[in-house]
Amino acid sequence: MPDLKPNARKATVPRPAAEAALADETGATLRRALWLDALDQQLRPLLPPGFAAHCRLANVSGEQLVFVTDSPVWRARVRLAEAELLDAARSVGLNPTAVIVKTTTGPLRPPVPAGATTPLVSATARQALSDALASLRESDPSDPQDSGAPAPGSETDPAT
């Protein structure tokens, strides 16, 4: 057997990016942002009807909950529902005493472009979708769209 040198390096496996980002000093900020996002996801179902689309938990500062809304109208509604919001926060383990509401000029979430779908890139995926659509058409004899032609984008389509 070959002799190992005392200062020989051990092989290391690279860490995933998220693990590496959480490991250093800036990881505390990232961990807090992830905690706030998880807390927002817990509070969202407990909010009064309609609020989830127009307000978001932005921070927990001491005993204060900070919410951000997308318009002054929703800011007023959140202020009126302060007692309900405090109860919802207590139900997930927080102990807040006040709600602060801020209004943002931009949207709370980036808008999803209309018709933004992920294209089927593999031929196998296109064929599977085509087969599934064909089986659905076969089960419904009253479907007038069943012309027997292959689905657009399939491998058997003469236009490709």
WOJO-V556766 format. One record per residue. N is the residue number from 1. RES is the residue in three letters. SS is DSSP state (@ for helix, = for strand, . for the rest). D_CENTER is the distance of its C-alpha to the mean C-alpha in Angstrom with 1 decimal. Layout:
N_RES_SS_D_CENTER + N_RES_SS_D_CENTER
//
This chain:
1_MET_._53.8 + 2_PRO_._52.9 + 3_ASP_._52.8 + 4_LEU_._49.5 + 5_LYS_._49.7 + 6_PRO_._48.8 + 7_ASN_._46.4 + 8_ALA_._44.7 + 9_ARG_._40.9 + 10_LYS_._38.6 + 11_ALA_._36.0 + 12_THR_._32.6 + 13_VAL_._29.3 + 14_PRO_._26.7 + 15_ARG_._23.8 + 16_PRO_._20.2 + 17_ALA_@_18.8 + 18_ALA_@_16.4 + 19_GLU_@_19.4 + 20_ALA_@_21.7 + 21_ALA_@_19.7 + 22_LEU_@_19.6 + 23_ALA_@_23.3 + 24_ASP_._25.0 + 25_GLU_._25.8 + 26_THR_._22.7 + 27_GLY_@_20.6 + 28_ALA_@_21.2 + 29_THR_@_19.3 + 30_LEU_@_16.3 + 31_ARG_@_16.6 + 32_ARG_@_17.0 + 33_ALA_@_13.8 + 34_LEU_@_11.9 + 35_TRP_@_14.1 + 36_LEU_@_13.5 + 37_ASP_@_9.7 + 38_ALA_@_10.6 + 39_LEU_@_13.4 + 40_ASP_@_11.6 + 41_GLN_@_9.5 + 42_GLN_@_13.1 + 43_LEU_@_14.8 + 44_ARG_@_12.8 + 45_PRO_._14.7 + 46_LEU_._17.8 + 47_LEU_._18.0 + 48_PRO_._20.8 + 49_PRO_._20.1 + 50_GLY_._18.7 + 51_PHE_._17.6 + 52_ALA_._13.8 + 53_ALA_._13.6 + 54_HIS_._16.0 + 55_CYS_=_15.6 + 56_ARG_=_13.4 + 57_LEU_=_14.8 + 58_ALA_=_15.8 + 59_ASN_=_18.2 + 60_VAL_=_20.6 + 61_SER_=_23.9 + 62_GLY_._26.6 + 63_GLU_._27.0 + 64_GLN_=_25.2 + 65_LEU_=_21.7 + 66_VAL_=_20.7 + 67_PHE_=_18.6 + 68_VAL_=_17.8 + 69_THR_=_18.5 + 70_ASP_._18.7 + 71_SER_._22.4 + 72_PRO_@_25.5 + 73_VAL_@_25.7 + 74_TRP_@_22.5 + 75_ARG_@_23.7 + 76_ALA_@_26.9 + 77_ARG_@_25.2 + 78_VAL_@_23.1 + 79_ARG_@_26.5 + 80_LEU_@_28.2 + 81_ALA_._25.7 + 82_GLU_@_26.0 + 83_ALA_@_27.7 + 84_GLU_@_25.0 + 85_LEU_@_22.3 + 86_LEU_@_24.5 + 87_ASP_@_25.1 + 88_ALA_@_21.4 + 89_ALA_@_21.0 + 90_ARG_@_24.1 + 91_SER_@_22.9 + 92_VAL_._20.1 + 93_GLY_._22.8 + 94_LEU_._23.1 + 95_ASN_._26.4 + 96_PRO_._25.9 + 97_THR_._28.9 + 98_ALA_=_27.7 + 99_VAL_=_24.9 + 100_ILE_=_24.7 + 101_VAL_=_23.0 + 102_LYS_=_22.5 + 103_THR_=_22.0 + 104_THR_._20.2 + 105_THR_._21.7 + 106_GLY_._18.5 + 107_PRO_._15.5 + 108_LEU_._12.9 + 109_ARG_._10.1 + 110_PRO_._11.3 + 111_PRO_._12.9 + 112_VAL_._12.2 + 113_PRO_._15.6 + 114_ALA_._17.7 + 115_GLY_._18.4 + 116_ALA_._15.7 + 117_THR_._15.8 + 118_THR_._16.1 + 119_PRO_._19.8 + 120_LEU_._21.5 + 121_VAL_._23.1 + 122_SER_._25.2 + 123_ALA_@_28.3 + 124_THR_@_27.7 + 125_ALA_@_24.4 + 126_ARG_@_26.3 + 127_GLN_@_29.2 + 128_ALA_@_27.2 + 129_LEU_@_25.6 + 130_SER_@_29.1 + 131_ASP_@_30.6 + 132_ALA_@_28.2 + 133_LEU_@_29.0 + 134_ALA_@_32.6 + 135_SER_@_32.7 + 136_LEU_@_31.2 + 137_ARG_@_33.8 + 138_GLU_@_36.6 + 139_SER_@_35.7 + 140_ASP_._36.1 + 141_PRO_._39.6 + 142_SER_._39.4 + 143_ASP_._36.7 + 144_PRO_._38.5 + 145_GLN_._36.0 + 146_ASP_._37.1 + 147_SER_._39.4 + 148_GLY_._39.3 + 149_ALA_._38.0 + 150_PRO_._35.2 + 151_ALA_._31.7 + 152_PRO_._31.1 + 153_GLY_._29.8 + 154_SER_._31.3 + 155_GLU_._33.8 + 156_THR_._36.6 + 157_ASP_._36.0 + 158_PRO_._39.1 + 159_ALA_._37.4 + 160_THR_._35.4
//
